[in-house]
Amino acid sequence: MTVRVERTFTFDAPAEQVWEFIADPAKRAEAISVVESYEITDEAGHEATWHVSLPIPGIGATVPIETEDVERDPPNRVEFVGKSRALRVTGTHTIESDGGTTTLHNEFVVDGRLPGVERFFEKNFETELDNLEAALREELGLKA
């Protein structure tokens, strides 16, 4: 089973500021509550290993997920892919702006490789997207 979640956020901020946050793998990782730790693994900052805590029997304490930005079109779009023994995740962030207001379209797709992974993300994705939006609003100096 595949879990797909989409959500759009709108900010009174320039597209470039939204891009600076969403194109940064460290900032994306820090916004997700199940990411226990992460390391940027290349000089350009487009690859990272996320150590994700999945409270699913049989998985263990954390799962390393190797992530890579596979598409970057500043300041319009970034897409990343994460792979591990437990799951494959794709995240796409598309930015549209009218000069003052910026809209960020987010889409995540998780394909579980172990039982319980999809169910976990199905239950928790909305909260994680709330976390992402809150972190971005804080970075932009905007109220929630």
C-alpha positions as CSV (number, residue, x, y, z in Angstrom):
1,M,0.0,0.0,0.0
2,T,1.1,3.5,-0.8
3,V,0.4,6.6,1.3
4,R,0.0,9.9,-0.5
5,V,-0.5,13.2,1.3
6,E,-0.8,16.7,-0.2
7,R,-1.0,20.0,1.6
8,T,-0.6,23.6,0.5
9,F,0.7,26.4,2.7
10,T,0.4,30.2,2.0
11,F,2.8,32.8,3.4
12,D,3.1,36.5,3.3
13,A,6.7,36.2,2.3
14,P,8.9,36.3,-0.8
15,A,9.4,33.0,-2.7
16,E,13.2,33.2,-2.1
17,Q,12.7,33.0,1.7
18,V,10.4,30.0,1.4
19,W,12.9,28.4,-1.0
20,E,15.8,28.9,1.4
21,F,14.0,26.8,4.0
22,I,12.4,24.1,1.9
23,A,15.5,23.5,-0.3
24,D,17.7,22.9,2.8
25,P,17.7,19.2,3.7
26,A,18.7,20.0,7.3
27,K,15.8,22.4,7.9
28,R,13.4,19.8,6.4
29,A,14.8,17.1,8.7
30,E,14.6,19.3,11.8
31,A,10.9,20.0,11.2
32,I,10.0,16.3,11.3
33,S,9.4,15.0,14.8
34,V,10.4,11.4,14.0
35,V,13.8,12.4,12.7
36,E,16.0,11.7,15.7
37,S,19.2,12.9,14.0
38,Y,20.6,13.5,10.5
39,E,23.9,14.1,8.7
40,I,24.5,16.0,5.5
41,T,26.5,13.6,3.4
42,D,27.7,15.6,0.4
43,E,29.5,19.0,0.1
44,A,26.6,20.6,-2.0
45,G,24.2,19.8,0.8
46,H,21.8,17.8,-1.4
47,E,22.2,14.5,0.3
48,A,21.5,13.5,3.9
49,T,21.0,10.5,6.1
50,W,17.9,10.8,8.3
51,H,17.8,8.6,11.4
52,V,14.0,8.1,11.8
53,S,12.3,6.6,14.9
54,L,9.4,4.4,13.8
55,P,7.5,2.9,16.7
56,I,6.7,-0.2,14.7
57,P,7.4,-3.7,16.1
58,G,10.4,-5.4,14.4
59,I,12.0,-2.2,13.1
60,G,14.2,-1.3,16.0
61,A,15.1,2.0,17.5
62,T,15.8,4.0,14.4
63,V,16.0,3.5,10.6
64,P,18.6,5.3,8.5
65,I,17.0,6.8,5.4
66,E,19.4,7.9,2.7
67,T,17.8,11.1,1.1
68,E,18.8,12.9,-2.0
69,D,17.5,16.0,-3.8
70,V,16.8,14.6,-7.3
71,E,15.4,17.8,-8.7
72,R,16.2,21.4,-7.9
73,D,14.8,24.4,-9.8
74,P,15.5,27.5,-7.6
75,P,13.3,29.1,-6.3
76,N,10.4,27.0,-7.8
77,R,10.7,23.3,-7.0
78,V,12.7,20.8,-5.0
79,E,12.1,17.0,-5.0
80,F,13.8,14.5,-2.8
81,V,13.8,10.7,-2.6
82,G,14.6,8.8,0.6
83,K,15.4,5.1,0.6
84,S,15.8,2.6,3.5
85,R,15.0,-1.0,4.3
86,A,11.7,0.1,5.8
87,L,10.4,2.5,3.2
88,R,10.8,4.7,0.1
89,V,9.6,8.3,0.4
90,T,9.3,11.0,-2.2
91,G,8.7,14.6,-1.3
92,T,8.0,17.3,-3.8
93,H,7.8,21.0,-2.8
94,T,6.6,23.5,-5.5
95,I,6.6,27.2,-4.9
96,E,4.4,29.8,-6.6
97,S,4.4,33.5,-5.9
98,D,2.6,36.6,-7.0
99,G,5.4,38.8,-5.7
100,G,4.1,39.2,-2.1
101,T,2.2,36.0,-1.2
102,T,3.9,32.7,-1.7
103,T,2.2,29.3,-1.9
104,L,4.0,26.1,-1.2
105,H,2.5,22.9,-2.5
106,N,3.8,19.8,-0.7
107,E,3.3,16.2,-1.8
108,F,4.7,13.1,0.0
109,V,4.4,9.5,-1.1
110,V,5.5,6.7,1.1
111,D,5.9,3.1,0.0
112,G,6.4,0.8,3.0
113,R,8.7,-2.2,2.7
114,L,7.8,-3.6,6.1
115,P,4.4,-4.2,7.7
116,G,3.0,-1.3,9.6
117,V,5.0,1.5,7.9
118,E,2.1,2.8,5.8
119,R,-0.3,2.6,8.7
120,F,2.2,4.7,10.8
121,F,2.5,7.4,8.2
122,E,-1.2,7.4,7.4
123,K,-1.8,8.2,11.1
124,N,1.0,10.7,11.5
125,F,1.4,12.6,8.2
126,E,-1.0,15.4,9.1
127,T,0.9,16.1,12.3
128,E,4.2,16.1,10.5
129,L,2.9,18.5,7.9
130,D,1.7,20.8,10.7
131,N,5.3,20.6,12.1
132,L,6.7,21.5,8.7
133,E,4.4,24.5,8.3
134,A,5.1,25.7,11.9
135,A,8.9,25.5,11.4
136,L,8.6,27.4,8.1
137,R,6.4,30.1,9.7
138,E,8.9,30.4,12.6
139,E,11.8,30.7,10.1
140,L,9.9,33.4,8.2
141,G,9.0,35.3,11.4
142,L,5.3,34.7,10.9
143,K,2.6,33.8,13.4
144,A,1.0,30.4,13.2
